[in-house]
Amino acid sequence: MENQVNDQPLNVKGLILLIGTIFGALISFAACGSVLSLIGGLVGGLIVATIFISVILPHKESDR
């Protein structure tokens, strides 16, 4: 068992989506305290995480 190699890559985009939606829901629920704000935070966090993945994440780093 201890000699097995884990070759499965980490799904970074999926983790960013998951963390964005969870934190969006937690922040909106802490701010307003209602179930509707929790649902709105889930949707808002998902939208912001999707924009982050599609716009900010693909840019290559500078070679200098």
N, C-alpha and C positions, 0 to 999 in steps of 0.2 A: 504494500500500500504506500509506503513512504517513498518509493522509488519512481512513482508515476509523475510524469511531467504534465503540467497544466498548459495546454497549447491554445486554449480558447481566448481570443482577444476580448478586451473589455469594450463593451458597447457604450462609448462616451456620449453619443447623441441621445440615446435612450435615458442615460443617467441625468443628463442636463434637463431633459423634458420632465422627468420624474421629480427632480429636486425643485425645478421652477414651479411646477404645479402645486407641490406640497407647501413650499414656502409662501407662494402667493395666497393660498387658502388660509394659512396660519396668520399671515400678516393682516389680511382683510378681516378675519374673524376677531383678531385681537383689537382691531381698530373700531369695529362696529358692534360685534357681539351677536350677530343674527345668523340664521342658517342661510338666508339669501346672500349675505355677504360672503359666506363660505363658498357657495356655488359660484358667485361672481369672481372670487379670488382664484378658484380653480381654473375658470375660463381665462381670466386675465393672465395668470401665471403661465398657462399653456401658450397663449398668444405671444407673450414676451419671450418665452424660451424658444419658440419656433422662429421668431425674428432674430434672436441671438444666434441660433444655429445656422440660419440661411444667410445672414448678412455679415455678422462680425466674425464668426468662427472660421470661414473659409479663407480669409486673407492670410497670405504668406508673411512670415516674419522677414525682417530686413536681414540682408546678408552681411551687414556691417556692424 
